[in-house]
Amino acid sequence: MRPVKDILVHLFIMTFPPHIYQIFMLTRFYKREKNETDF
């Protein structure tokens, strides 16, 4: 149940070098952790 925008962003990120993709995943994981702590 992913939004279409999330899939497009995923495909867009995959076109970049791997290190940028890793940074994207790390920032996403950090945001998720931060949201859980805020909750």
N, CA and C atoms as a LAMMPS dump frame, in Angstrom:
ITEM: TIMESTEP
0
ITEM: NUMBER OF ATOMS
117
ITEM: BOX BOUNDS ff ff ff
-5.0000000000000000e+02 5.0000000000000000e+02
-5.0000000000000000e+02 5.0000000000000000e+02
-5.0000000000000000e+02 5.0000000000000000e+02
ITEM: ATOMS id mol type element x y z
1 1 1 N 0.834 -1.205 0
2 1 2 C 0 0 0
3 1 3 C 0.871 1.258 0
4 2 1 N 1.756 1.343 -0.964
5 2 2 C 2.615 2.529 -1.052
6 2 3 C 1.98 3.571 -1.953
7 3 1 N 2.122 4.836 -1.596
8 3 2 C 1.641 5.887 -2.502
9 3 3 C 2.446 5.875 -3.806
10 4 1 N 1.836 6.343 -4.862
11 4 2 C 2.533 6.375 -6.15
12 4 3 C 3.751 7.278 -6.07
13 5 1 N 3.639 8.357 -5.327
14 5 2 C 4.76 9.29 -5.204
15 5 3 C 5.965 8.61 -4.561
16 6 1 N 5.723 7.771 -3.548
17 6 2 C 6.822 7.087 -2.882
18 6 3 C 7.532 6.145 -3.855
19 7 1 N 6.764 5.473 -4.706
20 7 2 C 7.361 4.568 -5.691
21 7 3 C 8.18 5.36 -6.713
22 8 1 N 7.654 6.491 -7.147
23 8 2 C 8.389 7.327 -8.105
24 8 3 C 9.685 7.843 -7.497
25 9 1 N 9.624 8.263 -6.253
26 9 2 C 10.831 8.728 -5.567
27 9 3 C 11.828 7.581 -5.456
28 10 1 N 11.328 6.379 -5.165
29 10 2 C 12.207 5.214 -5.04
30 10 3 C 12.927 4.946 -6.366
31 11 1 N 12.194 4.966 -7.449
32 11 2 C 12.806 4.754 -8.764
33 11 3 C 13.766 5.887 -9.112
34 12 1 N 13.389 7.097 -8.739
35 12 2 C 14.247 8.25 -9.011
36 12 3 C 15.553 8.151 -8.237
37 13 1 N 15.484 7.729 -6.985
38 13 2 C 16.687 7.589 -6.159
39 13 3 C 17.574 6.462 -6.699
40 14 1 N 16.961 5.411 -7.198
41 14 2 C 17.736 4.266 -7.694
42 14 3 C 18.62 4.646 -8.884
43 15 1 N 18.284 5.732 -9.564
44 15 2 C 19.1 6.155 -10.699
45 15 3 C 20.392 6.837 -10.241
46 16 1 N 20.417 7.246 -8.967
47 16 2 C 21.617 7.893 -8.437
48 16 3 C 22.641 6.852 -7.989
49 17 1 N 23.858 7.271 -7.684
50 17 2 C 24.863 6.348 -7.145
51 17 3 C 24.391 5.728 -5.836
52 18 1 N 24.914 4.575 -5.478
53 18 2 C 24.443 3.851 -4.287
54 18 3 C 24.595 4.648 -2.998
55 19 1 N 25.649 5.429 -2.869
56 19 2 C 25.866 6.131 -1.601
57 19 3 C 24.737 7.131 -1.331
58 20 1 N 24.197 7.746 -2.39
59 20 2 C 23.08 8.682 -2.19
60 20 3 C 21.847 7.905 -1.738
61 21 1 N 21.667 6.704 -2.288
62 21 2 C 20.534 5.868 -1.876
63 21 3 C 20.662 5.475 -0.406
64 22 1 N 21.871 5.162 0.03
65 22 2 C 22.1 4.803 1.437
66 22 3 C 21.794 5.985 2.34
67 23 1 N 22.222 7.181 1.938
68 23 2 C 21.934 8.382 2.738
69 23 3 C 20.427 8.593 2.829
70 24 1 N 19.728 8.367 1.714
71 24 2 C 18.279 8.517 1.7
72 24 3 C 17.624 7.543 2.679
73 25 1 N 18.087 6.301 2.693
74 25 2 C 17.508 5.302 3.593
75 25 3 C 17.824 5.629 5.05
76 26 1 N 19.04 6.13 5.309
77 26 2 C 19.405 6.496 6.672
78 26 3 C 18.558 7.651 7.185
79 27 1 N 18.35 8.655 6.341
80 27 2 C 17.532 9.794 6.759
81 27 3 C 16.089 9.353 6.989
82 28 1 N 15.61 8.447 6.155
83 28 2 C 14.243 7.946 6.317
84 28 3 C 14.12 7.178 7.625
85 29 1 N 15.115 6.345 7.927
86 29 2 C 15.107 5.578 9.17
87 29 3 C 15.176 6.523 10.37
88 30 1 N 15.978 7.572 10.268
89 30 2 C 16.11 8.54 11.359
90 30 3 C 14.778 9.256 11.602
91 31 1 N 14.101 9.626 10.531
92 31 2 C 12.805 10.295 10.672
93 31 3 C 11.802 9.363 11.343
94 32 1 N 11.817 8.096 10.959
95 32 2 C 10.892 7.13 11.545
96 32 3 C 11.156 6.988 13.041
97 33 1 N 12.431 6.877 13.416
98 33 2 C 12.791 6.776 14.833
99 33 3 C 12.373 8.037 15.585
100 34 1 N 12.607 9.174 14.977
101 34 2 C 12.27 10.44 15.62
102 34 3 C 10.757 10.55 15.822
103 35 1 N 9.992 10.115 14.835
104 35 2 C 8.536 10.168 14.959
105 35 3 C 8.051 9.256 16.082
106 36 1 N 8.666 8.104 16.217
107 36 2 C 8.271 7.176 17.28
108 36 3 C 8.581 7.768 18.651
109 37 1 N 9.719 8.421 18.784
110 37 2 C 10.082 9.015 20.075
111 37 3 C 9.171 10.19 20.391
112 38 1 N 8.813 10.966 19.375
113 38 2 C 7.9 12.087 19.59
114 38 3 C 6.523 11.594 20.016
115 39 1 N 6.141 10.447 19.462
116 39 2 C 4.832 9.894 19.794
117 39 3 C 4.834 9.459 21.256
